[in-house]
Amino acid sequence: MVVKILILVIFFAVMILVGVNAKKKVNGVDDFVLGGRKIGPWMAAFSFGTSYFSAVIFVGYAGQFGWKFGIASTWIGLGNALIGSMLAWVILGRRTRVMTNHLSSSTMPDFFGKRYDSKAIKIAASAIAFVFLIPYTASVYNGLSKLFALAFDIPYAAVVIGMAVLTGIYVILGGYMASSMNDFIQGMIMLIGIIAVIASVLAGQGGFTEAIKSLANVQSAETIEQPGVFASFFGPDPFGLLSVVVLTSLGTWGLPQMVQKFYAIKDEKAIKTGTIVSTFFAIVIGGGSYFMGGFGRLFGAAEDFTVDGKMAYDGIVPAMLQNSLSDILIGVVVVLVLSASMSTLSALVLTSSSTLTLDLLKGNIIKDMNQKKQLLIMRIMIVFFVAVSVIIALDPPTAIAQLMGISWGALAGSFLAPFLYGLYWKKVTRPAVWVSFLSGVGITVASLFIDSLSPIVAGAAAMIAGLIIVPIVSAVTKNSQKDVNRVDNIFECYNVNITVKKSRQLSSD
């Protein structure tokens, strides 16, 4: 226990010191929100990866979908790596950096407002972001508490409040730069920790081959006619598996806290290196977490994880760790998940506070807001957002996976299509953006009232619906000639000639 507490104390001290050091580099709003758009390749990649994967993935999703799909749940992690990381960087990275810099946009709602020339769209996007980032934050707290209770027997409320205070301190001090520097440190911890955990879990089952054999012999009431299905390639429910892959992979393309990472990229090298590093990070962390979760059925029967007649999936991974790891390794795992959760939480907090301040309050409620006042209000909003999310997290309404499904479904369902098409296609119209917002929120909220509609499936459906609806509505409504000229001028940012060295780009001769 002394060693575990010492590990935590050192970890907390490093996070605070980073925040204090980063504060010296904050001279204005752009520095606080985007690190001055000077984030290098490794920090950018780790910041993207650590914001992607949190306790939600490690505890909630790995446990629930590992139980449902068996070893096939590894596909979710691979989808996260290839679609949610690699393709996100390739398709969105460069264009996001170029256009948002051209528009002087610091947040996703601000991008929507300037790209579509609509203050109303900007305000609506800001409201959607604030409302639906909160349940995601609650799920991050909830997942972390499960492991803290296992390692330290600390009350859930104390874990939530302690984590909120610590994250709030270093984000308030150093903003995006502090978050990015801590993300790099936390990412290294995550990489080392997940490898140690997987090795220990498999060793406890006699090694990889024996674990697969044991998993092939597992049966459930639903899969009695599918022998060996939990050790099969696609598991017992390929459609359900595909829905989770879509939600957790394509979702990053429309999440404000993820897309904003591209705003802050420094140069072309950061794009190329970031693509490779973030993909590798996602394969190890995402793929590793779901791979480990796939063996969950070897650590107990359904009745062992049933509470009040319902399956408590959030208890599966803690049970696996308790049966496989030494006390010291459990301490390492807690720091691993704490790292993942705090990096995600810092991204959520910074995104929400900057969106509220720059997109909702500035110019609408508070007319005169200079740089100093903007920084002050953003820091106040960080405290406000942390407080609200803590209140909800202390009495979370549902399981971790469902909380995240609601958040990702509404946000990515609303934002993904108008953001993606807005970067590539000149003909997107304002009505199409509004319809995307309405369908994303509507489909996700409907899942709360329809028992047969899972938030996971609803979230995936909302994203796909937006990608179909936006071009259809845009074709029907059309842009005015004034809008056509305005958008043509915006897209000229991609045609600016630049000079590079031959070491970076081959010439025709």
N, C-alpha and C positions, 0 to 999 in steps of 0.2 A: 504493500500500500504506500509506503514511503517513497519507493522508486516511482510509482505511477503518479503520485502527487508532484514529485520533483519534475517529472517530464512535463506535466501540465503547466507548472509554474514557469519553466524555461520557455515553453511555447508561448504563453501569454506575454511574457516579458519581451520576447522578440517581436511579436505583433505590435505592441505599443511603441517600441523603439523605432520600428519602421515608420509608424504613423508620425512620430515626432520628427524624424529625419525628412519625410516627404513634405511636411508642412512648410519647410523652408523653400520648397519649389513652387508653392501655390501663390501666384501673383495676380490671378484674375479668375474669372468664371471658366474660361477655356482650360486653364490649368487644372481647376478643381474637378470639372466634369469629364474632360478628355485627356488629361495629362499633357496639355499643349499640343496634342496630335503628334507626339514624338515617342510613342511606345515602340521599342525595338522588337525584332522577330521572336525571340524566346519568351520575353515577357508577354507579348501579345498572344502567342500560342498557348502558354500556360494559363493566362487569364481567361481565354476562351474555354479551355478544357475544364478548369476548376469551377468556373461558373456553371458549366454544363452539368457536372456530376456532383451530387451532394448526398446527404444521408437519405434523401428520397430514393435515389437509385440504389445505394448500397443496402439499405435496410428494407424499404418499402417495396420497390419494384423488383429487386433481385429475389426477395422472399416470395412475393405473390406470384410473379410470372415464372420463377423457377419451379414453384410448386405446381402451377397449372400446365406448363409446357415441358418440364423436365430439362434435359440437356439442350433441347432445341431453343431454349430461351437465349442461348449464346448468340443467335441470329440478331436479337435486339441490339446487343452491344456492337456487333459488326455493322448493323445498319446505322447505328449512332456514329460510328467511325467514318463510314464511307459516304453516307448521305448527310448526316447532321454535322460532320466536321469537314471532311475533304471537299465535298461538292459545295458546301456553304462557302468555304474560302474561295474556291475556284470561280463560282458563279456570282457570288455577292461581294466578296472582299474588295477587289480593285474598284469596281463601279460604285460601291457604297462610299469608299474613301474619296473618290474623285467628285461625285455629285454632291455629297453632303458638305464637302469643303467649299465647293463652288457656291452652294446656297447658304453658306455660313450657318449650317444646321448642327445643333449639338444633341438633339434628341430625336426619337422616331416621330412623335407627334409634330415637332417643329418641321421635320422633313415633309410630312404629309401636308402641313399648312402651306409651305412654300412651293412644293412640287405641284400641288393641285390648286394653289391660289385661293385657299379657303380657310378663314379664321375659325369657322364653325367646325370644320373637319379636324383642325388642330385641337380644339377644346374637347371634342368628342373622343378623340384618340387618347388625350391626356386622362380623361375620366375613366375610360375603359382600362387603361394601363394601371391606374392607381387602384381601382376596385379589384381587378383580377390578379394583381401581383400579391395581394394580401393572403389569399388562401395558399398560394405557393410558399410564401414565407412561413405560414403556420405548419405546412407539411415538413419543412426543413427542421424546425424546432422539434416537431413530434418525433421524427426519425432519430435525431440525436439523443433524445431523452432515453430511448430504449437501451442504448449502449451505455450511457452514463449510469443508469440504474444497475446494469449488469456489473460494471467495473467498480463503482464507488458507492453504490447504494445511496445516491443523492436524490432527494425529492425532485420530481419533474419540474415543479415551479422554480426551484433554485437553478436548475440547469437552463431553463428558458431565459430567466432574467439575467443570469451571469453571462450567457452567450450574447444576448442582445446588448448589454452594457459594453462588453469588450469590443464587439464589432462596431458599435456606434462610436466609440472613442477614436479608433484609428481611422474610420472613414471621415468623421468630423474634422480630425486633424489634417489628414493629407489627401482626402478625396480620392480621385481615380488613380493617382500615382501610388498612394499608399496601398490601395487595393491591389494594383498590378504587382507591386513588389512583394506583397504578402502572398499573392496568388502563386508566384514563382516558387517561393519557399514551401508553401502548402502543397503545391503540385509535386515537388520532389518527395515529400513525405508520403503522399498518396501512392506514388509509383512503387516506392520501397515497401510500403505497408501491404498493398494488395497482393504482391508477389508472395510475401511471407504468409499471409492469411490463406491463400489458395493452396500453397504447399502444405500447410499444417492441416487444413481440412481434408485434403486427399490422403495425407499420411495417416490420419485417424481412421480412414476407411480401407487401409491396406494398399494404398497407391491408386493410380489412375485406372488401371485395368480392372482391379477388383471393385473399385467404386462403380464403374460402368456396368460390370456384371450384376452387382447388387441392385443398381437402378433398373436394369432390364427385368428384374424379377418382381419389381413393385407393381401392385395392382390397386385399382380403386373401383368403386361402384360404377363410375362413369366409363371406365376403360376396360371393363372385364373382358370384352371381346377384342381387345387390341393388345395382346401380350407384347411386352417389351417396348411399349409406345413411349415411355418416359426417357428411354435411351435412344430413340429414333431420331431421324434427320429433321423432321418437321413437327414432331410431337403430336398430341391428340387433337389439336385445334388449330390448323394452319391459318384459317381466316382470322381467328382471334389474335394469333401471333402476328399476322400482317398488320392488323389494326394498331397494335402496340408499336411495331416498327415505324409505321407512318407517324403516329403521334409523337413519339420520342425522338425521331430523326428529322422529319420535315419540319417539326415544330420549332426548331432553333432558327429557322429562316424567318420567322415572324415574331420572335420574342424580343421586346425592346432591349432587355439587359444583355442579350447575346449579340444582336445586330450592332449595338453601340460599340462593341469591341472593334469593329471595322472602321468606325469613325476615327479612332485614335491611332491608326497604323502610321508608322513613320515614312516608309518608302517601299519600293518594289521588292527589295530583299526581304522585308518583313512579311510580304505576301507569300513569297515562294517558300521561305523557311517556315513561316507560320503554318502553311498548309501541311507540310510534312510532319512537323513536330506535333501539331494538334491532332492529326490523324493517328499518329503513333500513340499519343497519350490516350485517345479515346479507345483504341483497340485494347490497350492494357487495362485501363480503369473500367470502361464500359463493358468490354468483352469479358474481362476477368470477373467483374461483379456478377453478371448474369450467368456466367459459366459456373461460378461457385454456388449461386442460388439454385441451379439446376439439380443439385444433389440434396436439396432440402428434405425430400421425402425419406432419406436415409436416417434422419435424426428425430423422427417421431411420426406417429399416426395423426390423422385428422383430429381425433378427439383430444390429442395433447395440445392442440392450438385452437381449440374451440372455447369461446367465451360468450356466455349468455345465448347459446344456440347458434352463434355466428363464427365463422372462421376468422381468427385473428392472425392474418398473414404477417403483420408487423413483428410478431414474436418469433418467426422462423429463423431468421439470420442470427439474432442474439442467442437462440438455442444452439445453433450450429457452432457458434464461436465458443460458447460456454463448454461445449463437449469436446472441443478440438484444441483450444489454445491454453497456454500457460498464463498465469496471472500477468507476467510481464508483457506477453504478446497481446493480451487483452488491453493493456494500457496503451500499447502501440496502436492498436486498432481504434481505440477511442480518439487518439490524436489524429489518426488518419481521417476518421469520419468528421471530427471537429474541423480539420483543415478544409475538407470538402464543403462542409456546411457553412463555415464562416466566409469562404470565398464566394459561395452562391449568395449568401445573405448580404454581403457587402455590395455585390452587384445589384441586387434587388433594391436595397436601401438607397443607393446612389441614383439608380434609375428613377425611382419613385420621387425622391426629393427634387431632382433636377427637372423632372417633367412637371411636377406641381408648381414649382417656382417659375420656370422659364416659359412654360406653355399655358398655364392656367392663371397664375397670379399676375405675372408681369404684363403690363399693358391692358389688362382686363379689370382686375380688382385693385391693383396698386399701379397707378399710372406712371409715377416717377420712381424708377428703380435703377440706381447706378450700380457699378460693379461691386462695391463694398456692401451695399444693401442686399444684392442678389446672393452673395456668399453667406451673409448672415442668415437670410431667410432659408437658404438651402440647408444650412446646418440646423436650424430650428425644425425644418420639415423632416430631417433625418430622425431627430428625437421623436417627433410626432408619429412618423411611420413605424418606427421601432415599437413605440408604446402601443399603437393600435394592433400591430401584428402579435405582440406579446399577449394582449388581452384575448385575442381570438385563439392563440396557440394554447393558452391555459385551459381552454375547454373546446378542443377541436371537434367539429361536427361529424367527421367521418375518418376513414382510414387514410393512410399516407398516399397510396396510389390514386385514390379517388380525388383527394384534394388537389394533387398535381394535375390530374386529368382535367378537372374543371378549369384550372388556371391556364394551362397550356392550350386547351381547346378553344377557350374564349379569345385569348390573346392572338395566338397564331391563326385561328380561324378568321379573325377580323383583319389582321394586319398583313399576313403573308402575301396574299395575292396583290393588293394595291402597292405593296412595297416592291415585290419582285418585278411585276409588270411596269411599275413606275420607273425602275432603273433601265429597262430595256425597250419599252414600247411607248411611243409618243401619244398614242390614241386613247389611253385610259381617261375616262371622264369622271367628273365629280359624282354623278349619280351611281356609277359603278362602285366607287369607294364606299358610299353610304350603304349600298346594298350588301357589300362585303361585311361591313361593320355589323349590320343588323342580322345577317345570317350567322356570322360567327358567334355572336353573343346569344342569339335566339336558339340555335341548335344546342349549344352547350347548356344553357339554362333549362331547356326543355328536358334534358336528361335527369335533372333533379326531381322532376315531377312524373317521369315515366319509368316505372320500376324495371321494365324490360329493356330499357336503353341505358347501357353502361356509359359513364362519363368518358371512358377510354375510346369506345367506338364512336361516341358523339363527337369527341374532339378530333379524331381522324377524319370523320365525315365533314366536319366544319371546314377543315383545311382544304380538302378536295373540292368541296362545294364552292369555296371562294375562288379557286383556280379556274373553275368552269364558269361561274357567274360573271366575274369581272369582264372577260372579253365579250361575252354575250351582251351584257348591258351597255358596254362601251360602244359596240357596233350599232346598237339600237338608238342610243342617245346622241352620239357625235359631239365633238368639241366645236365651239365657235371659232371663227377665223382669228379673233383676238387670242384665244387660248392656243390655237395652232402656232401662231407666231411666238407667243411666250414660251411654249414648250420647245420649239425649235432653237430658241436662244439658250435655253437651259442645256439641251443636249450638245451644244457646241463645246461644252467643257470636255467632252471625250475626244474632240478633234484637235486640241491644242498640241502643237508640235513641241517635242522635247528632245534634247541632245543627251545621249548616253554613251558610255565607253564601250568599246568592242568586247570587253570582258563580260559585259552584261547583255549585249545584243549583237548578233551577227549582221553585217551589212550585206547588200546585194552583190558587192564585188568580192 
